[in-house]
């Protein structure tokens, strides 16, 4: 008889799990949700790219403001209106730059969420990126989104 690797640590009680997952959603947004809100013009947040100038120029999300993490404390008020909700992003899941940027904004009193997947998953889901040459169309990676380009509706 084998022992379950999954159940070797029992799952949390339903109420504890609900609180955990609700808390996670209050701290995080995914690229599909950010894209949907930007595409529809839904107000309510400022999207901030916390990467370097060189990274920003290589490509960034249309509609994002550029504010490298090291400059947030000094420049947040000139880039992000007081009282705004901030959504931060950096390179991707292998980078904690968006987390550090979110922490910097939170320390300044902003409500903030981190965009999961960052620039990498934005590109992999086939959403356009912006460079000094204009909008760049990206192909959908079928490992991250439906190849048809339709929303995953998860």
N, C-alpha and C positions, 0 to 999 in steps of 0.2 A: 504494500500500500504506500503510495507516494504522498508527500505532504505538499500542499498548495503553496507555491511561492507568493501568489497573490494574496492569499488569506492567512499567511503566517503572522501578519500583523492585522488584527481585526479592523474592519472599517469603523469609522466614527458613527456615532448615533446620528440619525437623520437630522435632528435639530442642530447639532454641532456642524454637520456637513453643510447644511443650508446657510448657516452663519458664515462659514469659511468661504463658500463660493460666492455669496453675496458681497463679502468684503473684497474678494479678488476683483470682482467686476467694478467695484467702486474705485479701484486703483488702475485698471487696465482697459484698453479698447483694442480691437483688432483692426487690421488694415482695411478689411472690407467695410466695417462700420464707419471708419474715418472717411474712406472714399465715398461711401453713400451720402454721408452728411455734406461733404464738400461739393459733390456733384449736384445735390439738390439745393445747395445754398442755405442749408439749415444753420442758423446762427447759434452761438452759445459757447464757442471755444476758439482759441488761437492755437494753431499747429506750429510747433517750434522744432526746427532742425538744430540739434546741438552739436553737429560735427564741425570740423575745421573748414576754413574758407576753401581750401583745395578740394575737399570732399563735396562741399556745396556746389562748387563750380562744375564738378564732374557730373552732377545730376542731383536733383532734389524734387520733392513733391510740390506740384503746382499749388500755390496758395499758402505755402509755408513761410514762416518768418525765419530768418537765420540768426541764431544767437548761440555761439559756442559756449559750452558749459563753463569754461573759465571766465567768461564775461557776464554771466547771468547776474551775479550780485551787483555789479556796477551798472549794467545797462537794461535790466528787466523793465524798469518803469518807462523807459523811452521806447521799447519795442512792444510791450504787452500792457494794454490798459489795465489799471487797477480794477480789481473785482472780476477779471476775466478768468475763465477756466482755461488751463493750459494743457495741451496734449504734446508730450515730448516724443521725439524719435531720434535714433542714431542709426548705425549701420545695420544691425540685425541681432538675432538671438545670441550670437557669440560675443556680443559687445554689451557692456553695462553702462554705456554713455548716456542712454536715455534715462536710466535709473538714477544716475548721478545728477543729471539735469533736473529730473523731477524732484529730487531731494533739495536741490538748490532753490527751486521755485517754492516748494513747500515751506522752506525755512524763511522765505520772504513773505509768507502769508497767502500765497496763491493756492487755490484748489487746483489739483493737477492729476492727470492720468498719464500713463506710459502707453505708447502704441506698440503692442506686441508684434514682433517680427521685423520692425524697423524698415529701413529703406530696402533691404534685401527682399522681404516678403511682399512689399509694395510692388517691386519690379517683377517678382516671380508670379504674382497674381495677374500680371498683364496690364497694370495701370500705367498711364502716361507719367513720364518724368520730364522735368524742365531743365534745360541747359541754356547757356548764352546763345545757342543756335536756335532755340525754340523748343517746342514740345517733341518728345521722343516717344514713339509707340513701342511698347514692349510686348513680346509674345508671352502667352500664358504657359507656365510650367504646369503640366498636368498632375504633378505630384502635390501641388498646393491649391489648385482651383480647377473647376471644370474646364476642359479644353475649349468648350463652346464660348467661354467668356461669361456665361451666365453666373449669377451669384450662387454661392453654395447653399444659401438659405439655412445655414445652421444656426 
